[in-house]
Amino acid sequence: MLTALFVVARIIANPFSNVFQKQLTQREANPIFIIGATHALLTIVCVPIVLGSLPLALGEGFWTNMAICALLTVAGNVLLVYALQTADLSVLGPINAYKSVISLVLGVFLIGEVPTAKGVAGVLLILAGSYFVVDRNGKQTRTNAFAQFFRERGVQFRFAALGLSATEAVFLKRALLLSSPLTTFVFWAILGLPVAVAAGALLLRERLGTETALLRRNWTTYMWLAATTGAMQSTTLFTFGKLQVGYSLALFQLSTLISVFLGYRYFQEGHFRKRLLGSAIMVGGAALIVVQGLRR
């Protein structure tokens, strides 16, 4: 029962986190500052936990993996927010299904995992679902629209973020095996802060006053963003502790459908039914790949 609650919370928290990120970019907040503020707020919550009960003698392997995670998570989330700044949430959400395709391809070349027929069918379903997600004008063929889709800056940012996120998951899992879900989450939140601060110091010197003023005006949105991001990451780790990663990722794909609805609800994004249908098809394809598509 508890595991089911973790899964449901993760499915809901992820797209709502994206909503708050997109709202802040619409109010002219910089993506780097958004991620830095998120980690700062989470750090305020997590530091008392560290001082109260968490062990610090966790070994070199844990700290190495967490340091890599901190770099990857800040870079990946900044790219994700840049993507949300320029593209529809109801388009970027379904792209997450391509994460399983990336994993499938990497598995072939890096560890020799050969996809089964169901794995190939999953890839085809994701491509078929993309057909409904991609927009085109009346003069474009579907092929041209599909090519244009992958040339859009927001989509490119999303795929780059997806690659970093997939890589981060590997190191996050390694850290989790050397500690616990709570310990991993706490240091994920805390270690991301100095990375974001360093990036901000290099790139946002002239905007610091503006960003601080925006934070004061939109503090409730920043609080909701920190809460949903914390819920997303913590429930992900607790789910990984209870279920196989493959099954967890397949279940998490259901958040794609919520992303499409929230894009329509909060940002008046069009093509709702078509994108919802495409997302459902892509979710099915991702589930085939992740759960049944690899030959063990």
C-alpha positions as CSV (number, residue, x, y, z in Angstrom):
1,M,0.0,0.0,0.0
2,L,2.8,2.4,0.9
3,T,4.6,1.7,-2.3
4,A,1.5,2.4,-4.3
5,L,1.2,5.8,-2.5
6,F,4.8,6.6,-3.5
7,V,4.1,5.8,-7.1
8,V,0.9,7.9,-7.2
9,A,2.6,10.8,-5.5
10,R,5.5,10.6,-8.0
11,I,3.2,10.5,-11.0
12,I,1.3,13.6,-9.8
13,A,4.2,15.6,-8.4
14,N,6.4,15.6,-11.5
15,P,4.0,17.4,-14.0
16,F,3.0,19.9,-11.3
17,S,6.6,20.7,-10.7
18,N,6.9,21.4,-14.4
19,V,3.8,23.7,-14.2
20,F,5.5,25.9,-11.5
21,Q,8.7,26.0,-13.5
22,K,6.9,27.1,-16.6
23,Q,4.9,29.7,-14.7
24,L,8.1,31.2,-13.3
25,T,9.8,31.4,-16.7
26,Q,6.7,33.2,-18.0
27,R,7.3,35.8,-15.2
28,E,10.8,36.3,-16.6
29,A,12.7,34.3,-13.9
30,N,16.0,32.8,-15.2
31,P,16.1,28.9,-15.3
32,I,19.4,28.8,-13.4
33,F,18.0,30.9,-10.6
34,I,14.8,28.8,-10.5
35,I,16.9,25.6,-10.0
36,G,19.2,27.3,-7.4
37,A,16.2,28.6,-5.4
38,T,14.6,25.2,-5.5
39,H,17.7,23.6,-4.0
40,A,18.1,26.4,-1.5
41,L,14.6,25.9,-0.2
42,L,15.0,22.1,0.0
43,T,18.3,22.6,1.8
44,I,16.6,24.6,4.5
45,V,14.4,21.6,5.1
46,C,17.1,19.0,4.8
47,V,19.9,20.5,7.0
48,P,18.0,19.8,10.3
49,I,17.6,16.2,9.2
50,V,21.4,15.9,8.7
51,L,22.1,17.5,12.0
52,G,19.6,15.3,13.7
53,S,20.2,11.8,12.7
54,L,21.7,11.1,9.3
55,P,25.2,9.4,9.2
56,L,28.0,11.2,7.4
57,A,30.5,8.3,7.3
58,L,29.1,6.9,4.1
59,G,32.2,6.0,2.2
60,E,34.0,7.5,-0.8
61,G,31.8,5.7,-3.3
62,F,28.6,7.3,-2.0
63,W,30.1,10.8,-2.1
64,T,31.6,10.4,-5.6
65,N,28.3,9.2,-7.0
66,M,26.4,12.1,-5.3
67,A,28.8,14.7,-6.5
68,I,28.3,13.5,-10.1
69,C,24.5,13.5,-9.5
70,A,24.6,17.1,-8.3
71,L,26.3,18.2,-11.5
72,L,24.0,16.2,-13.7
73,T,20.8,17.2,-11.9
74,V,21.5,20.9,-12.0
75,A,22.5,20.9,-15.6
76,G,19.6,18.6,-16.6
77,N,17.0,20.6,-14.7
78,V,18.2,23.9,-16.0
79,L,17.9,22.6,-19.6
80,L,14.4,21.3,-18.8
81,V,13.3,24.7,-17.6
82,Y,14.8,26.3,-20.7
83,A,12.7,23.8,-22.7
84,L,9.6,24.8,-20.8
85,Q,10.3,28.4,-21.5
86,T,10.1,27.9,-25.2
87,A,7.8,24.9,-25.8
88,D,4.4,23.6,-24.7
89,L,4.2,21.4,-21.5
90,S,1.8,19.1,-23.3
91,V,4.5,18.5,-26.0
92,L,7.5,18.2,-23.7
93,G,5.8,15.8,-21.2
94,P,5.3,13.1,-23.8
95,I,8.9,13.3,-24.9
96,N,9.8,11.7,-21.6
97,A,8.7,8.4,-23.2
98,Y,11.8,8.6,-25.3
99,K,13.9,8.0,-22.2
100,S,13.1,4.3,-22.5
101,V,14.2,4.3,-26.2
102,I,17.5,5.9,-25.2
103,S,18.0,3.3,-22.5
104,L,17.2,0.5,-25.0
105,V,19.8,1.9,-27.5
106,L,22.5,2.4,-24.9
107,G,21.8,-1.1,-23.6
108,V,22.6,-2.6,-27.0
109,F,25.9,-0.8,-27.3
110,L,27.1,-0.7,-23.7
111,I,26.1,-3.9,-22.1
112,G,25.0,-6.1,-25.0
113,E,21.3,-6.3,-24.2
114,V,19.4,-7.3,-27.3
115,P,15.8,-6.0,-27.6
116,T,13.0,-8.5,-28.0
117,A,10.1,-8.1,-30.4
118,K,8.2,-6.4,-27.7
119,G,11.0,-3.9,-27.2
120,V,11.0,-3.1,-30.9
121,A,7.2,-2.8,-30.8
122,G,7.5,-0.3,-27.9
123,V,9.8,1.9,-30.0
124,L,7.4,1.8,-32.9
125,L,4.5,2.8,-30.5
126,I,6.5,5.7,-29.2
127,L,7.1,6.9,-32.8
128,A,3.5,6.4,-33.7
129,G,2.4,8.4,-30.6
130,S,4.7,11.2,-31.6
131,Y,2.7,11.4,-34.8
132,F,-0.2,12.8,-32.8
133,V,1.9,15.0,-30.6
134,V,3.7,16.8,-33.4
135,D,1.9,19.9,-34.7
136,R,1.9,21.0,-38.3
137,N,0.4,23.8,-40.4
138,G,-1.9,23.1,-43.3
139,K,1.0,23.3,-45.9
140,Q,3.3,20.9,-44.1
141,T,3.5,17.2,-44.7
142,R,3.7,15.0,-41.6
143,T,7.3,14.1,-42.5
144,N,8.3,17.7,-42.7
145,A,6.5,18.6,-39.5
146,F,8.2,15.7,-37.7
147,A,11.6,16.9,-38.9
148,Q,10.8,20.5,-37.8
149,F,9.7,19.2,-34.4
150,F,13.2,17.8,-33.7
151,R,14.7,21.1,-34.9
152,E,12.8,23.2,-32.4
153,R,15.0,24.7,-29.6
154,G,12.7,23.7,-26.8
155,V,12.5,20.1,-28.0
156,Q,16.3,19.9,-28.3
157,F,16.7,21.3,-24.8
158,R,14.3,18.6,-23.6
159,F,16.1,15.8,-25.2
160,A,19.4,17.1,-23.8
161,A,17.9,17.2,-20.4
162,L,16.5,13.7,-20.9
163,G,20.0,12.4,-21.7
164,L,21.5,14.0,-18.5
165,S,18.6,12.7,-16.4
166,A,19.0,9.2,-17.7
167,T,22.7,9.3,-16.8
168,E,22.0,10.8,-13.4
169,A,19.6,7.9,-12.7
170,V,22.5,5.5,-13.0
171,F,24.6,7.3,-10.4
172,L,21.6,8.0,-8.2
173,K,20.9,4.2,-8.1
174,R,24.5,3.5,-7.2
175,A,24.4,6.0,-4.3
176,L,21.0,4.5,-3.2
177,L,22.6,1.1,-2.9
178,L,25.3,2.5,-0.6
179,S,22.9,4.3,1.7
180,S,19.1,4.7,2.0
181,P,16.4,6.6,0.1
182,L,16.2,9.4,2.8
183,T,19.9,9.8,2.9
184,T,20.3,9.9,-0.8
185,F,17.4,12.5,-1.2
186,V,18.8,14.8,1.5
187,F,22.3,15.0,0.0
188,W,20.8,15.2,-3.5
189,A,19.0,18.4,-2.4
190,I,21.9,19.9,-0.4
191,L,24.8,19.1,-2.9
192,G,22.8,20.6,-5.8
193,L,22.8,24.0,-4.1
194,P,26.6,24.9,-4.4
195,V,26.6,23.7,-8.1
196,A,23.6,26.0,-8.9
197,V,25.2,28.9,-6.9
198,A,28.5,28.5,-8.8
199,A,26.6,28.5,-12.1
200,G,24.6,31.5,-11.1
201,A,27.7,33.4,-9.9
202,L,29.2,32.9,-13.4
203,L,26.2,33.6,-15.5
204,L,23.7,35.8,-13.5
205,R,25.9,38.5,-11.8
206,E,24.0,41.3,-13.5
207,R,20.6,39.8,-12.9
208,L,20.9,38.9,-9.2
209,G,18.9,41.9,-8.1
210,T,16.1,41.3,-10.6
211,E,15.9,37.6,-9.8
212,T,15.7,38.4,-6.0
213,A,12.9,40.8,-6.6
214,L,11.1,38.2,-8.7
215,L,11.6,35.7,-5.9
216,R,9.9,38.1,-3.4
217,R,7.0,38.7,-5.7
218,N,6.5,35.0,-6.6
219,W,7.5,33.3,-3.3
220,T,4.4,31.2,-3.1
221,T,5.2,29.7,-6.6
222,Y,8.8,29.0,-5.5
223,M,7.5,27.3,-2.4
224,W,5.2,25.1,-4.4
225,L,7.9,24.3,-6.8
226,A,10.3,23.2,-4.0
227,A,7.5,21.1,-2.4
228,T,6.6,19.3,-5.6
229,T,10.2,18.8,-6.7
230,G,11.0,17.4,-3.2
231,A,8.0,15.1,-3.4
232,M,8.9,14.0,-6.9
233,Q,12.6,13.1,-6.0
234,S,11.9,11.5,-2.6
235,T,9.1,9.3,-3.9
236,T,11.2,8.3,-6.8
237,L,13.9,7.1,-4.5
238,F,11.5,5.4,-2.1
239,T,9.9,3.6,-5.1
240,F,13.3,2.5,-6.4
241,G,13.9,1.0,-2.9
242,K,10.7,-1.1,-3.2
243,L,10.3,-1.9,-6.9
244,Q,12.6,-2.8,-9.7
245,V,13.7,0.3,-11.6
246,G,12.2,-0.9,-14.8
247,Y,8.8,-1.3,-13.4
248,S,9.0,2.0,-11.6
249,L,9.9,3.9,-14.8
250,A,7.1,2.3,-16.6
251,L,4.6,3.4,-14.0
252,F,6.1,6.9,-13.9
253,Q,5.3,7.3,-17.6
254,L,1.6,7.9,-16.6
255,S,2.6,11.4,-15.6
256,T,2.8,12.2,-19.3
257,L,-1.0,12.1,-19.5
258,I,-1.3,14.5,-16.6
259,S,1.3,16.9,-18.3
260,V,-1.0,17.1,-21.3
261,F,-4.0,17.9,-19.2
262,L,-2.1,20.5,-17.1
263,G,-0.8,22.2,-20.3
264,Y,-4.4,22.6,-21.5
265,R,-5.6,23.6,-18.0
266,Y,-3.0,26.2,-17.0
267,F,-1.5,27.4,-20.3
268,Q,-4.4,26.9,-22.7
269,E,-2.3,24.7,-25.0
270,G,-4.2,23.4,-28.0
271,H,-4.7,20.0,-29.7
272,F,-5.7,18.5,-26.3
273,R,-7.4,15.4,-27.5
274,K,-4.8,14.6,-30.2
275,R,-1.9,15.1,-27.8
276,L,-3.7,13.0,-25.1
277,L,-4.1,10.2,-27.6
278,G,-0.5,10.4,-28.7
279,S,0.7,10.4,-25.1
280,A,-1.4,7.3,-24.3
281,I,0.2,5.5,-27.2
282,M,3.7,6.6,-26.1
283,V,3.1,5.5,-22.5
284,G,2.1,2.0,-23.8
285,G,5.3,1.9,-25.9
286,A,7.5,2.9,-23.0
287,A,5.9,0.3,-20.8
288,L,6.6,-2.4,-23.4
289,I,10.2,-1.4,-23.5
290,V,10.9,-1.0,-19.8
291,V,8.9,-3.9,-18.5
292,Q,9.1,-6.6,-21.2
293,G,11.3,-5.3,-24.0
294,L,14.8,-6.4,-22.9
295,R,16.0,-10.0,-23.1
296,R,17.3,-10.8,-19.6
